[in-house]
């Protein structure tokens, strides 16, 4: 596990991010590789829920 991944996990716990917010943070990270298509698909499916949609958009916007 890289230090950036470890740091990201600690931030997720400290800030008490939801599952949707954690997935968006992972997809928008500065890692040299892009997000997987399965992760992007999961985020897209989350937007059909009103609560998750607002969480995803708050992280993106």
PDB file of N, CA, C and O in Angstrom:
ATOM      1  N   UNK A   1       0.854  -1.174   0.000  1.00  0.00           N
ATOM      2  CA  UNK A   1       0.000   0.000   0.000  1.00  0.00           C
ATOM      3  C   UNK A   1       0.901   1.240   0.000  1.00  0.00           C
ATOM      4  O   UNK A   1       1.849   1.332   0.781  1.00  0.00           O
ATOM      5  N   UNK A   2       0.597   2.166  -0.867  1.00  0.00           N
ATOM      6  CA  UNK A   2       1.402   3.382  -0.947  1.00  0.00           C
ATOM      7  C   UNK A   2       1.032   4.339   0.177  1.00  0.00           C
ATOM      8  O   UNK A   2      -0.019   4.207   0.804  1.00  0.00           O
ATOM      9  N   UNK A   3       1.901   5.291   0.416  1.00  0.00           N
ATOM     10  CA  UNK A   3       1.625   6.255   1.483  1.00  0.00           C
ATOM     11  C   UNK A   3       0.424   7.126   1.147  1.00  0.00           C
ATOM     12  O   UNK A   3      -0.330   7.514   2.039  1.00  0.00           O
ATOM     13  N   UNK A   4       0.239   7.437  -0.142  1.00  0.00           N
ATOM     14  CA  UNK A   4      -0.922   8.253  -0.508  1.00  0.00           C
ATOM     15  C   UNK A   4      -2.224   7.492  -0.267  1.00  0.00           C
ATOM     16  O   UNK A   4      -3.219   8.080   0.160  1.00  0.00           O
ATOM     17  N   UNK A   5      -2.220   6.197  -0.537  1.00  0.00           N
ATOM     18  CA  UNK A   5      -3.417   5.383  -0.291  1.00  0.00           C
ATOM     19  C   UNK A   5      -3.696   5.273   1.199  1.00  0.00           C
ATOM     20  O   UNK A   5      -4.849   5.325   1.627  1.00  0.00           O
ATOM     21  N   UNK A   6      -2.644   5.122   1.986  1.00  0.00           N
ATOM     22  CA  UNK A   6      -2.804   5.058   3.437  1.00  0.00           C
ATOM     23  C   UNK A   6      -3.329   6.386   3.979  1.00  0.00           C
ATOM     24  O   UNK A   6      -4.222   6.409   4.826  1.00  0.00           O
ATOM     25  N   UNK A   7      -2.776   7.475   3.494  1.00  0.00           N
ATOM     26  CA  UNK A   7      -3.221   8.804   3.918  1.00  0.00           C
ATOM     27  C   UNK A   7      -4.691   9.025   3.550  1.00  0.00           C
ATOM     28  O   UNK A   7      -5.456   9.601   4.324  1.00  0.00           O
ATOM     29  N   UNK A   8      -5.074   8.558   2.355  1.00  0.00           N
ATOM     30  CA  UNK A   8      -6.460   8.697   1.908  1.00  0.00           C
ATOM     31  C   UNK A   8      -7.401   7.914   2.815  1.00  0.00           C
ATOM     32  O   UNK A   8      -8.482   8.400   3.148  1.00  0.00           O
ATOM     33  N   UNK A   9      -7.004   6.707   3.222  1.00  0.00           N
ATOM     34  CA  UNK A   9      -7.838   5.897   4.115  1.00  0.00           C
ATOM     35  C   UNK A   9      -8.002   6.562   5.478  1.00  0.00           C
ATOM     36  O   UNK A   9      -9.087   6.530   6.060  1.00  0.00           O
ATOM     37  N   UNK A  10      -6.936   7.160   5.982  1.00  0.00           N
ATOM     38  CA  UNK A  10      -7.013   7.853   7.271  1.00  0.00           C
ATOM     39  C   UNK A  10      -7.964   9.042   7.165  1.00  0.00           C
ATOM     40  O   UNK A  10      -8.789   9.258   8.053  1.00  0.00           O
ATOM     41  N   UNK A  11      -7.855   9.813   6.086  1.00  0.00           N
ATOM     42  CA  UNK A  11      -8.763  10.951   5.891  1.00  0.00           C
ATOM     43  C   UNK A  11     -10.214  10.486   5.802  1.00  0.00           C
ATOM     44  O   UNK A  11     -11.111  11.129   6.346  1.00  0.00           O
ATOM     45  N   UNK A  12     -10.441   9.367   5.115  1.00  0.00           N
ATOM     46  CA  UNK A  12     -11.799   8.841   4.997  1.00  0.00           C
ATOM     47  C   UNK A  12     -12.382   8.518   6.370  1.00  0.00           C
ATOM     48  O   UNK A  12     -13.557   8.781   6.626  1.00  0.00           O
ATOM     49  N   UNK A  13     -11.570   7.954   7.241  1.00  0.00           N
ATOM     50  CA  UNK A  13     -12.036   7.630   8.594  1.00  0.00           C
ATOM     51  C   UNK A  13     -12.231   8.879   9.439  1.00  0.00           C
ATOM     52  O   UNK A  13     -13.237   9.008  10.137  1.00  0.00           O
ATOM     53  N   UNK A  14     -11.275   9.799   9.379  1.00  0.00           N
ATOM     54  CA  UNK A  14     -11.338  11.006  10.207  1.00  0.00           C
ATOM     55  C   UNK A  14     -12.530  11.874   9.823  1.00  0.00           C
ATOM     56  O   UNK A  14     -13.226  12.400  10.691  1.00  0.00           O
ATOM     57  N   UNK A  15     -12.764  12.024   8.517  1.00  0.00           N
ATOM     58  CA  UNK A  15     -13.861  12.877   8.052  1.00  0.00           C
ATOM     59  C   UNK A  15     -15.195  12.144   7.984  1.00  0.00           C
ATOM     60  O   UNK A  15     -16.222  12.739   7.656  1.00  0.00           O
ATOM     61  N   UNK A  16     -15.176  10.849   8.295  1.00  0.00           N
ATOM     62  CA  UNK A  16     -16.397  10.037   8.318  1.00  0.00           C
ATOM     63  C   UNK A  16     -17.160  10.116   6.988  1.00  0.00           C
ATOM     64  O   UNK A  16     -18.370  10.340   6.967  1.00  0.00           O
ATOM     65  N   UNK A  17     -16.437   9.929   5.887  1.00  0.00           N
ATOM     66  CA  UNK A  17     -17.054   9.969   4.562  1.00  0.00           C
ATOM     67  C   UNK A  17     -17.946   8.753   4.353  1.00  0.00           C
ATOM     68  O   UNK A  17     -17.660   7.666   4.855  1.00  0.00           O
ATOM     69  N   UNK A  18     -19.025   8.948   3.611  1.00  0.00           N
ATOM     70  CA  UNK A  18     -19.920   7.842   3.268  1.00  0.00           C
ATOM     71  C   UNK A  18     -19.274   6.989   2.176  1.00  0.00           C
ATOM     72  O   UNK A  18     -18.233   7.349   1.625  1.00  0.00           O
ATOM     73  N   UNK A  19     -19.898   5.869   1.876  1.00  0.00           N
ATOM     74  CA  UNK A  19     -19.390   4.971   0.839  1.00  0.00           C
ATOM     75  C   UNK A  19     -19.336   5.685  -0.513  1.00  0.00           C
ATOM     76  O   UNK A  19     -18.370   5.532  -1.261  1.00  0.00           O
ATOM     77  N   UNK A  20     -20.366   6.456  -0.822  1.00  0.00           N
ATOM     78  CA  UNK A  20     -20.404   7.190  -2.089  1.00  0.00           C
ATOM     79  C   UNK A  20     -19.281   8.218  -2.150  1.00  0.00           C
ATOM     80  O   UNK A  20     -18.626   8.359  -3.182  1.00  0.00           O
ATOM     81  N   UNK A  21     -19.055   8.932  -1.063  1.00  0.00           N
ATOM     82  CA  UNK A  21     -18.002   9.947  -1.032  1.00  0.00           C
ATOM     83  C   UNK A  21     -16.618   9.318  -1.164  1.00  0.00           C
ATOM     84  O   UNK A  21     -15.740   9.882  -1.818  1.00  0.00           O
ATOM     85  N   UNK A  22     -16.423   8.166  -0.554  1.00  0.00           N
ATOM     86  CA  UNK A  22     -15.133   7.468  -0.653  1.00  0.00           C
ATOM     87  C   UNK A  22     -14.872   7.040  -2.096  1.00  0.00           C
ATOM     88  O   UNK A  22     -13.748   7.152  -2.585  1.00  0.00           O
ATOM     89  N   UNK A  23     -15.895   6.556  -2.769  1.00  0.00           N
ATOM     90  CA  UNK A  23     -15.723   6.140  -4.161  1.00  0.00           C
ATOM     91  C   UNK A  23     -15.401   7.328  -5.058  1.00  0.00           C
ATOM     92  O   UNK A  23     -14.575   7.212  -5.963  1.00  0.00           O
ATOM     93  N   UNK A  24     -16.037   8.462  -4.820  1.00  0.00           N
ATOM     94  CA  UNK A  24     -15.741   9.659  -5.612  1.00  0.00           C
ATOM     95  C   UNK A  24     -14.326  10.139  -5.330  1.00  0.00           C
ATOM     96  O   UNK A  24     -13.613  10.537  -6.251  1.00  0.00           O
ATOM     97  N   UNK A  25     -13.912  10.107  -4.071  1.00  0.00           N
ATOM     98  CA  UNK A  25     -12.539  10.502  -3.727  1.00  0.00           C
ATOM     99  C   UNK A  25     -11.524   9.599  -4.424  1.00  0.00           C
ATOM    100  O   UNK A  25     -10.494  10.068  -4.907  1.00  0.00           O
ATOM    101  N   UNK A  26     -11.820   8.308  -4.472  1.00  0.00           N
ATOM    102  CA  UNK A  26     -10.917   7.372  -5.143  1.00  0.00           C
ATOM    103  C   UNK A  26     -10.865   7.646  -6.649  1.00  0.00           C
ATOM    104  O   UNK A  26      -9.798   7.596  -7.260  1.00  0.00           O
ATOM    105  N   UNK A  27     -12.021   7.932  -7.236  1.00  0.00           N
ATOM    106  CA  UNK A  27     -12.076   8.180  -8.681  1.00  0.00           C
ATOM    107  C   UNK A  27     -11.401   9.491  -9.068  1.00  0.00           C
ATOM    108  O   UNK A  27     -10.878   9.611 -10.176  1.00  0.00           O
ATOM    109  N   UNK A  28     -11.405  10.465  -8.178  1.00  0.00           N
ATOM    110  CA  UNK A  28     -10.834  11.775  -8.501  1.00  0.00           C
ATOM    111  C   UNK A  28      -9.459  11.990  -7.889  1.00  0.00           C
ATOM    112  O   UNK A  28      -8.979  13.122  -7.830  1.00  0.00           O
ATOM    113  N   UNK A  29      -8.826  10.929  -7.437  1.00  0.00           N
ATOM    114  CA  UNK A  29      -7.499  11.061  -6.826  1.00  0.00           C
ATOM    115  C   UNK A  29      -6.454  11.407  -7.889  1.00  0.00           C
ATOM    116  O   UNK A  29      -6.714  11.307  -9.088  1.00  0.00           O
ATOM    117  N   UNK A  30      -5.297  11.806  -7.440  1.00  0.00           N
ATOM    118  CA  UNK A  30      -4.206  12.179  -8.341  1.00  0.00           C
ATOM    119  C   UNK A  30      -3.295  11.007  -8.677  1.00  0.00           C
ATOM    120  O   UNK A  30      -2.145  11.211  -9.067  1.00  0.00           O
ATOM    121  N   UNK A  31      -3.786   9.802  -8.533  1.00  0.00           N
ATOM    122  CA  UNK A  31      -2.987   8.631  -8.881  1.00  0.00           C
ATOM    123  C   UNK A  31      -2.661   8.666 -10.373  1.00  0.00           C
ATOM    124  O   UNK A  31      -3.453   9.179 -11.163  1.00  0.00           O
ATOM    125  N   UNK A  32      -1.505   8.126 -10.769  1.00  0.00           N
ATOM    126  CA  UNK A  32      -1.094   8.194 -12.173  1.00  0.00           C
ATOM    127  C   UNK A  32      -1.999   7.403 -13.123  1.00  0.00           C
ATOM    128  O   UNK A  32      -1.965   7.641 -14.331  1.00  0.00           O
ATOM    129  N   UNK A  33      -2.788   6.488 -12.620  1.00  0.00           N
ATOM    130  CA  UNK A  33      -3.719   5.745 -13.463  1.00  0.00           C
ATOM    131  C   UNK A  33      -5.123   6.277 -13.199  1.00  0.00           C
ATOM    132  O   UNK A  33      -5.406   6.771 -12.108  1.00  0.00           O
ATOM    133  N   UNK A  34      -5.977   6.181 -14.162  1.00  0.00           N
ATOM    134  CA  UNK A  34      -7.343   6.669 -14.004  1.00  0.00           C
ATOM    135  C   UNK A  34      -8.198   5.689 -13.232  1.00  0.00           C
ATOM    136  O   UNK A  34      -7.754   4.583 -12.923  1.00  0.00           O
ATOM    137  N   UNK A  35      -9.414   6.080 -12.919  1.00  0.00           N
ATOM    138  CA  UNK A  35     -10.312   5.178 -12.188  1.00  0.00           C
ATOM    139  C   UNK A  35     -10.747   4.021 -13.084  1.00  0.00           C
ATOM    140  O   UNK A  35     -10.812   4.149 -14.307  1.00  0.00           O
ATOM    141  N   UNK A  36     -11.038   2.913 -12.457  1.00  0.00           N
ATOM    142  CA  UNK A  36     -11.486   1.746 -13.225  1.00  0.00           C
ATOM    143  C   UNK A  36     -12.901   1.979 -13.739  1.00  0.00           C
ATOM    144  O   UNK A  36     -13.659   2.771 -13.180  1.00  0.00           O
ATOM    145  N   UNK A  37     -13.235   1.288 -14.795  1.00  0.00           N
ATOM    146  CA  UNK A  37     -14.580   1.437 -15.349  1.00  0.00           C
ATOM    147  C   UNK A  37     -15.625   0.892 -14.384  1.00  0.00           C
ATOM    148  O   UNK A  37     -16.755   1.378 -14.358  1.00  0.00           O
ATOM    149  N   UNK A  38     -15.261  -0.109 -13.594  1.00  0.00           N
ATOM    150  CA  UNK A  38     -16.222  -0.646 -12.622  1.00  0.00           C
ATOM    151  C   UNK A  38     -16.501   0.375 -11.515  1.00  0.00           C
ATOM    152  O   UNK A  38     -17.634   0.484 -11.046  1.00  0.00           O
ATOM    153  N   UNK A  39     -15.477   1.122 -11.096  1.00  0.00           N
ATOM    154  CA  UNK A  39     -15.682   2.163 -10.088  1.00  0.00           C
ATOM    155  C   UNK A  39     -16.567   3.273 -10.644  1.00  0.00           C
ATOM    156  O   UNK A  39     -17.473   3.749  -9.960  1.00  0.00           O
ATOM    157  N   UNK A  40     -16.310   3.680 -11.869  1.00  0.00           N
ATOM    158  CA  UNK A  40     -17.131   4.723 -12.490  1.00  0.00           C
ATOM    159  C   UNK A  40     -18.577   4.248 -12.652  1.00  0.00           C
ATOM    160  O   UNK A  40     -19.515   5.031 -12.504  1.00  0.00           O
ATOM    161  N   UNK A  41     -18.744   2.976 -12.952  1.00  0.00           N
ATOM    162  CA  UNK A  41     -20.079   2.399 -13.091  1.00  0.00           C
ATOM    163  C   UNK A  41     -20.814   2.403 -11.754  1.00  0.00           C
ATOM    164  O   UNK A  41     -22.006   2.707 -11.698  1.00  0.00           O
ATOM    165  N   UNK A  42     -20.106   2.066 -10.678  1.00  0.00           N
ATOM    166  CA  UNK A  42     -20.708   2.083  -9.345  1.00  0.00           C
ATOM    167  C   UNK A  42     -21.144   3.497  -8.969  1.00  0.00           C
ATOM    168  O   UNK A  42     -22.228   3.688  -8.417  1.00  0.00           O
ATOM    169  N   UNK A  43     -20.312   4.480  -9.263  1.00  0.00           N
ATOM    170  CA  UNK A  43     -20.656   5.871  -8.952  1.00  0.00           C
ATOM    171  C   UNK A  43     -21.875   6.296  -9.761  1.00  0.00           C
ATOM    172  O   UNK A  43     -22.764   6.966  -9.238  1.00  0.00           O
ATOM    173  N   UNK A  44     -21.920   5.911 -11.027  1.00  0.00           N
ATOM    174  CA  UNK A  44     -23.071   6.250 -11.868  1.00  0.00           C
ATOM    175  C   UNK A  44     -24.352   5.640 -11.308  1.00  0.00           C
ATOM    176  O   UNK A  44     -25.395   6.293 -11.296  1.00  0.00           O
ATOM    177  N   UNK A  45     -24.280   4.400 -10.846  1.00  0.00           N
ATOM    178  CA  UNK A  45     -25.461   3.750 -10.266  1.00  0.00           C
ATOM    179  C   UNK A  45     -25.882   4.412  -8.961  1.00  0.00           C
ATOM    180  O   UNK A  45     -27.072   4.472  -8.650  1.00  0.00           O
ATOM    181  N   UNK A  46     -24.915   4.909  -8.197  1.00  0.00           N
ATOM    182  CA  UNK A  46     -25.238   5.583  -6.936  1.00  0.00           C
ATOM    183  C   UNK A  46     -26.059   6.848  -7.159  1.00  0.00           C
ATOM    184  O   UNK A  46     -26.829   7.247  -6.286  1.00  0.00           O
ATOM    185  N   UNK A  47     -25.904   7.477  -8.313  1.00  0.00           N
ATOM    186  CA  UNK A  47     -26.609   8.736  -8.557  1.00  0.00           C
ATOM    187  C   UNK A  47     -28.115   8.552  -8.731  1.00  0.00           C
ATOM    188  O   UNK A  47     -28.847   9.539  -8.786  1.00  0.00           O
ATOM    189  N   UNK A  48     -28.589   7.318  -8.819  1.00  0.00           N
ATOM    190  CA  UNK A  48     -30.028   7.084  -8.893  1.00  0.00           C
ATOM    191  C   UNK A  48     -30.693   7.195  -7.521  1.00  0.00           C
ATOM    192  O   UNK A  48     -31.918   7.272  -7.429  1.00  0.00           O
ATOM    193  N   UNK A  49     -29.900   7.203  -6.472  1.00  0.00           N
ATOM    194  CA  UNK A  49     -30.404   7.414  -5.118  1.00  0.00           C
ATOM    195  C   UNK A  49     -30.317   8.905  -4.802  1.00  0.00           C
ATOM    196  O   UNK A  49     -29.286   9.529  -5.055  1.00  0.00           O
ATOM    197  N   UNK A  50     -31.370   9.475  -4.261  1.00  0.00           N
ATOM    198  CA  UNK A  50     -31.404  10.912  -3.980  1.00  0.00           C
ATOM    199  C   UNK A  50     -30.310  11.310  -2.996  1.00  0.00           C
ATOM    200  O   UNK A  50     -29.634  12.319  -3.197  1.00  0.00           O
ATOM    201  N   UNK A  51     -30.132  10.538  -1.949  1.00  0.00           N
ATOM    202  CA  UNK A  51     -29.128  10.855  -0.929  1.00  0.00           C
ATOM    203  C   UNK A  51     -27.726  10.726  -1.506  1.00  0.00           C
ATOM    204  O   UNK A  51     -26.902  11.627  -1.353  1.00  0.00           O
ATOM    205  N   UNK A  52     -27.456   9.605  -2.169  1.00  0.00           N
ATOM    206  CA  UNK A  52     -26.122   9.384  -2.737  1.00  0.00           C
ATOM    207  C   UNK A  52     -25.827  10.396  -3.838  1.00  0.00           C
ATOM    208  O   UNK A  52     -24.685  10.828  -3.989  1.00  0.00           O
ATOM    209  N   UNK A  53     -26.842  10.778  -4.607  1.00  0.00           N
ATOM    210  CA  UNK A  53     -26.645  11.770  -5.665  1.00  0.00           C
ATOM    211  C   UNK A  53     -26.129  13.079  -5.084  1.00  0.00           C
ATOM    212  O   UNK A  53     -25.186  13.666  -5.614  1.00  0.00           O
ATOM    213  N   UNK A  54     -26.742  13.535  -4.001  1.00  0.00           N
ATOM    214  CA  UNK A  54     -26.299  14.795  -3.402  1.00  0.00           C
ATOM    215  C   UNK A  54     -24.891  14.670  -2.829  1.00  0.00           C
ATOM    216  O   UNK A  54     -24.119  15.628  -2.879  1.00  0.00           O
ATOM    217  N   UNK A  55     -24.545  13.500  -2.286  1.00  0.00           N
ATOM    218  CA  UNK A  55     -23.190  13.288  -1.762  1.00  0.00           C
ATOM    219  C   UNK A  55     -22.162  13.286  -2.891  1.00  0.00           C
ATOM    220  O   UNK A  55     -21.098  13.894  -2.772  1.00  0.00           O
ATOM    221  N   UNK A  56     -22.484  12.599  -3.987  1.00  0.00           N
ATOM    222  CA  UNK A  56     -21.567  12.543  -5.132  1.00  0.00           C
ATOM    223  C   UNK A  56     -21.369  13.935  -5.711  1.00  0.00           C
ATOM    224  O   UNK A  56     -20.238  14.347  -5.969  1.00  0.00           O
ATOM    225  N   UNK A  57     -22.456  14.656  -5.916  1.00  0.00           N
ATOM    226  CA  UNK A  57     -22.346  15.984  -6.522  1.00  0.00           C
ATOM    227  C   UNK A  57     -21.632  16.968  -5.605  1.00  0.00           C
ATOM    228  O   UNK A  57     -20.918  17.847  -6.088  1.00  0.00           O
ATOM    229  N   UNK A  58     -21.808  16.841  -4.306  1.00  0.00           N
ATOM    230  CA  UNK A  58     -21.100  17.721  -3.366  1.00  0.00           C
ATOM    231  C   UNK A  58     -19.595  17.486  -3.441  1.00  0.00           C
ATOM    232  O   UNK A  58     -18.816  18.431  -3.316  1.00  0.00           O
ATOM    233  N   UNK A  59     -19.182  16.243  -3.642  1.00  0.00           N
ATOM    234  CA  UNK A  59     -17.751  15.939  -3.746  1.00  0.00           C
ATOM    235  C   UNK A  59     -17.186  16.407  -5.085  1.00  0.00           C
ATOM    236  O   UNK A  59     -16.041  16.856  -5.147  1.00  0.00           O
ATOM    237  N   UNK A  60     -17.962  16.308  -6.141  1.00  0.00           N
ATOM    238  CA  UNK A  60     -17.483  16.679  -7.475  1.00  0.00           C
ATOM    239  C   UNK A  60     -17.499  18.188  -7.659  1.00  0.00           C
ATOM    240  O   UNK A  60     -16.560  18.764  -8.208  1.00  0.00           O
ATOM    241  N   UNK A  61     -18.551  18.814  -7.204  1.00  0.00           N
ATOM    242  CA  UNK A  61     -18.712  20.249  -7.418  1.00  0.00           C
ATOM    243  C   UNK A  61     -17.839  20.959  -6.452  1.00  0.00           C
ATOM    244  O   UNK A  61     -17.804  22.190  -6.441  1.00  0.00           O
TER     245      UNK A  61
END
